[in-house]
């Protein structure tokens, strides 16, 4: 089952790259921004419960899709970019085995218990 999930996430990551390619940003903007959602790990400085909540907010695809829709609706390229980056980053994380976090430990995810 993990193979199928990773294959699905790879398809979503490729979709995000394609969406980005339709925009007028320089190519280097995508790799420069792809790790920005990991700033959300700062919540772990408070405790694991806050860390998991903040991390999950920024790694939930519903937020990414909502931002994409709003950006598209109001023709705002920055919001479109933010939605694409959030979506791509979440897909990339899941390809690598990083899932949404449970509040007991950073390594306890909805995909697996990380090493």
N, C-alpha and C positions, 0 to 999 in steps of 0.2 A: 504494500500500500504506500509506503514512503516513496517508492520510485514514481508512482502515479502522481502523488502530490508534487514532487519536485519537477516532474515533466509539465504539469499544469502551471506551476509557478514560473518555469522557464518561458512558457508561451506568454504569460502575462508580462514578464520582463521584456521580452521581444516586442510585445505590443506597446509598452511604454517607450521603448527606444524609437519605434516607428512614429508614435504620436509626437515625441520630441523632434524628430526629423522633419515634421510638417511645420514646425515653428521657425521663426527667423532668428533664433539664437545661434551663436557660434557653437561649433561642435564641442569645444572644451568645457562649456557650461554644464553639460550633463555629468561628466566625471567629477567636475569640481564640486557639484552640489549633492552627489549621490549619497554621501555619508552624513549630510547635515541632520537628518532625522535622529541620528544617534546622540545628538545633544540632549535628547530626552532622557538619557540615562542619568542625568544630573539628579533626578528624583531619588535615586538610590543613595544619595548623600544624606537624605533624611532618614529613610528606612526602607525595607523591602516592600512594604505595602504601598507607600507613596510612589516608590520607584516603579513598581509593576503597573500602577494606574497610569502614570505619566508616560511610561514607555509604551504601553498598550494603546493609549490615545493616539500617539504619533505613528504607530505601526499598524493601525487598523485601516483596512482598505475602504471602509465606509467613509472615513474622514477624507481620504484621498479622492474618492469618487465625488463626494459632496463638493469639495473645493474645485475639482475639475468642472462640474456642472455649473457652479456659480461663475467660475471664470469664463466659461463658454457663453453663459447667458448674458453676461455684462461685457463681453469682449475684452477681458482683462488678461493680457499675456502673462503677467506675474503670477496671478492665481492659477492660470493653466499650467505654468511651469511648476509651481508648488505642488499642485495635484499630481502631475506626472512624476515628479521626483518622489513624493510620498508613496505613490503606487509602485514605482520601480524599486524603491528601497525595500518596501515590505516584501515584494516578490523575491528580490535578491536575498534578503535575510532568510526567507523560508527555503530557498534553494540550498542555502548553507546550513539549514537545520535550526535556525533561530526562530522560534515561534513566539506567540503571545505569552506573556509571563504570568505565572501564578504568584500570589503575594508572599509565599513562604520562601522562595529562593529564585535568584536570577536564572539558575540552570534548570528550573522546573517549568517547562513550556507546554503548550497545547499540542505540540508535535511529538516531543520526546523528552526524556531526562538527559540533558547534555552532560557529556563526559565529566 
